[in-house]
């Protein structure tokens, strides 16, 4: 399996935020986006995830387990700054919704809700409303969403925000398992993810476009 981006460009309003971004990731590989706030990291993630239309270029997923013409978004998990959970619903109800709504991409199977919650160290609180949890617990349940439905590509925007050291260790373990199982990771972060052999792309935003360099 390979994720390929070629000559991507995107705008913010009337301004070209970045251009000529190209990269490829094979199964088991990770790419970390770095750079200051406003440099285009989140925008690039949203373009790859299919939420934003690129100004130029294209991105595609290919491989023996990828059907011809399949949309890349169908193979991706996206975890942004928000956790995408309903505060008034229980943890179990939230995760059950995402498991049913997303389904599994061909080639893998997600975990049952209870096992996914246990994997992030919160198996005993699935009966509680999501809104009752602390910010760190809510983020950990958002990680569990990545586990209940199989997606080979994880796209993560500042995934370790609001986490303590223990939760960071749990999350690091989940990422390493995802990669060792043949998954692909694309992440924007200001903090190291404790991964080996990670590719890095430094984003520079408007300044780089004006100077025609990256």
N, C-alpha and C positions, 0 to 999 in steps of 0.2 A: 504494500500500500504506500502511496506517495501523495503528499499534499504539495501542490506547485502553485506559486504565485508569480505572475510575469508582468512586469512594467506597470504595477499598480499606481494609480494617482487618485487623490480625493480632494474635495473642496470643503472648506468651512465658510459658509455664506458665499461671497463672491471671490474669495481668495483660495488659491491652490495651496493646500496644507502640506502635501507631499507628492512626489512623483517618482517614477522609475524605481519602484520598490519591487525587487524580485528575490525569491528564496524557494527552496525545496526542502521538504522534510520527509524522510522515510519512516517506516514503522519503527518505533522505539526511540525516536529522536525528539528533541525539545528545542524550541527557539524562544529566547527571552528578549522582550523589547525593553530598552532602557532609554532614558532621556528626560528632560525637564517636563514639568506640567505644561500642557498645551502644545507639545511637540508632535502630536498625532498618534500616540500609542493606542488610545482607546478607539479612535476613528479607524485605524488599521484593523484592529480586532473585529470591529463591527462590520467592516467591509468583508473580511474573510468569512465571518459568520453568516453573511447574507442579509444583514439588517440595513446596510447602506449600499447604494449602487456606486461602483467606482467611476471616477471621471475617465480613467483610462485603464487598460489592462484587464486581466481576468485571473481567476483562481479556480483550481479544479482538484478533485480527488480521483486518483486512478489506482487500479489494482485488481487482482483476480477476484476479490470478494465485493467489488464495486460494480453494480450493474451499469450498463451504458446509459448515459443520459440522466443518472441520478443527481439530484441537487445536493450540493455540498452541505447545506444546512441540515439535511436529514441525517448526516453522519456526525454532527457537531453537538457538543454540550457547550453552552455559553454561560459563564458565571461572571456577572458584572458587579458594580458597586452595590446594587440592591440584591436582596436575597430571593426575590420572586416567590414569596410565601404570603398567605393570608393570615393576618394576626389573629383573627377570631376563630380560625380552624385549628384543630389539634395538629400536632406534629405528624401523627399517623395519617390524618386526612390530607394534609398537604403533600406528603410524600406519595401517598396512594394516587392522588390526582396526577402528579407528574409521571408516575410509573405507567398509568393508563394512557395519559395523553401523548407521551413521547413514544412509548413502545420501544422495541429493540431493533437496532440496525442489524442487518444481516451479518452473521459471523460471530455473534456473542449473545449473552443473556444477562440481564440485570439481576441484582440481588433482591430478595424479598425485603419489604419495608423494615421489618424488625432487624434483620441482619445488617442492613445498611446503617440503621441508627446505632447498632452495636459497634460497627466498624469505626464510627466517629466518637465512640465513648459515651453515647447518650441513649443507650438501649432502654433505660428505665423510665424515660420521661415522654414517651411517644403519646401518652394520653393527655398531656398538658396542651393548652392553647399555645400556639407559636408565639403570640405576643407576650406571654408570661416569661419567656426565656431572656437571659442576659444577651447582650450584643455578641459576645463570644460564642455562646451556645447557639444562637441563631445562625451564625456563620458556619458552625460545624454542621448544623442540619442542612444548610445550603450545600455543603460538600456531599452529604448523603444523597442529595438529588442526583449527583453525578453517578451514583452507584446503582440506583434503582432501575435505570434504563441504560442499556448498553449503547455507547457512542464511542467510536474509535478516536475521534478528535476532540480534545478538551481545549477550549478557548477561555482563558481566565484573566480577568482584569483586577489587579491588586488583590489577589486571593487571600493574602494573610492579614488583611486589615482587621483590627479588633481581636486578634488572637493572642493568647498567652503562649508561653514556651511549650507547654505540653500539647496544646492544640496545633502549634506549628509542627511539632514532631509527628503528630498523627497525620496531618495533611501531607507532610513530606513523604511519609510512608505510602499514602494513597497514590501520590504521583509516581513514585518509584515503581509501585506495582503496576500501575497503568502502562508505564513505558516498557517494563520488562515483559508485559503481556502483548506487546506489539502496538500499543497505542501511540498517538501523536499529541504533543503538547505545544500550544502557543500561548504565551503569558506575558503580561505587562506588569512589572513590579519594581519597586524601589528597594526591595529586600532580597537577599540571596535565597534560593529555594533548595539549597543543599543537594544539588544534583551534579553528577559528573558529566563531562563531555557535552555541555550545553552550548548550542549556538547562540550568538548574541547579535542583535541588530540595534544600533543606536539611532534613535530618531531625533531630528533636529528641527523639524517643523518649517515655518515660513522662512526662516533665515536660510536654510539649506536650499529651498526653492529659489530664493532670490539670488543666491550665489551659485546655483546649479551644481551643488555638491551634497554628498552625504558623509 
